[in-house]
Amino acid sequence: MEERLKNLMQELGNAINESLSDSDRIAEAIGEIKRAGYDVFLVLEATIGFNKRDEDGEEEPQPEVAPEESKSRRTFDATGKIKLTSQDQKFLRALKIAIDEESH
């Protein structure tokens, strides 16, 4: 990755962190949780995408997916049910999350 792009991405990350740190609303919410007797662990994940533009300012075209590639991709049907492994169940119980036995 270009060094300039790395620097710009780092600057964006710093700006996001700084804006969160300076937020009175976030500080108040965390303070309320602490006053209620809890420790607070805040982990945020941001997904940032970008496309390189060509010289005219237009985005570079994205490669098309060949039909045989698209057939091999996994698809999911929304049935409203999920399948949990025994490890999934153990993890959820460790987090004190109840599991409805009929839903998996």
C-alpha positions in Angstrom: 0.0 0.0 0.0 1.3 3.5 -0.8 2.9 5.2 2.1 0.7 8.3 1.5 -2.4 6.2 1.8 -1.1 4.6 5.0 -0.6 8.0 6.5 -4.0 9.2 5.5 -5.7 6.1 6.9 -3.7 6.6 10.2 -4.8 10.2 10.3 -8.5 9.1 9.8 -8.1 6.6 12.7 -6.6 9.3 14.9 -9.4 11.7 14.1 -12.1 9.0 14.9 -10.3 8.2 18.2 -10.0 11.8 19.1 -13.6 12.6 18.4 -14.7 9.7 20.6 -12.4 10.7 23.4 -13.7 14.3 23.3 -17.4 13.3 23.3 -19.1 14.5 26.4 -22.1 12.3 25.6 -19.9 9.1 25.5 -18.0 10.2 28.6 -21.3 10.7 30.5 -22.7 7.3 29.4 -19.5 5.6 30.5 -19.5 7.5 33.8 -23.1 6.3 34.4 -22.1 2.7 33.8 -19.2 3.0 36.2 -21.3 4.6 38.9 -23.6 1.7 38.6 -20.7 -0.5 39.6 -19.5 -1.9 36.3 -16.2 -1.8 34.5 -16.5 -0.6 30.9 -14.7 -2.1 27.9 -15.4 -0.3 24.7 -14.3 -1.8 21.4 -15.5 -0.2 18.2 -14.8 -1.6 14.7 -14.9 0.6 11.6 -14.9 -0.7 8.1 -13.5 1.9 5.7 -13.5 1.3 2.0 -11.9 3.2 -0.8 -11.5 3.0 -4.6 -8.6 4.5 -6.5 -9.9 7.0 -9.1 -8.3 7.3 -12.5 -6.7 10.5 -13.8 -10.1 12.0 -14.8 -11.5 11.6 -11.3 -13.6 8.6 -12.3 -13.5 5.4 -10.2 -11.6 2.5 -11.7 -14.1 -0.1 -12.8 -14.4 -3.2 -10.6 -13.8 -6.5 -12.2 -16.9 -8.5 -13.0 -17.4 -11.8 -11.4 -17.4 -14.7 -13.8 -20.7 -16.8 -13.8 -18.8 -19.9 -12.6 -17.3 -17.9 -9.7 -20.7 -16.6 -8.6 -22.1 -20.1 -8.6 -19.5 -21.3 -6.2 -20.2 -18.6 -3.6 -22.1 -19.6 -0.5 -25.7 -18.3 -0.2 -27.8 -18.2 2.9 -31.6 -18.5 3.2 -33.3 -16.5 5.9 -35.2 -19.1 7.7 -35.2 -17.4 11.1 -33.3 -20.4 12.6 -29.6 -20.8 13.2 -27.5 -23.9 14.0 -25.3 -23.6 17.0 -22.4 -25.9 17.7 -21.7 -27.1 21.2 -18.9 -24.5 21.3 -21.4 -21.7 20.4 -23.7 -22.8 23.2 -20.8 -22.9 25.7 -19.7 -19.5 24.7 -23.2 -18.0 25.0 -23.7 -19.6 28.4 -20.4 -18.1 29.5 -21.8 -14.7 28.6 -25.0 -15.6 30.5 -27.0 -15.5 27.3 -30.0 -17.9 27.5 -30.5 -20.2 24.5 -34.0 -21.2 23.4 -33.5 -24.9 22.6 -36.2 -24.8 19.9 -34.5 -22.1 17.9 -31.4 -24.0 16.8 
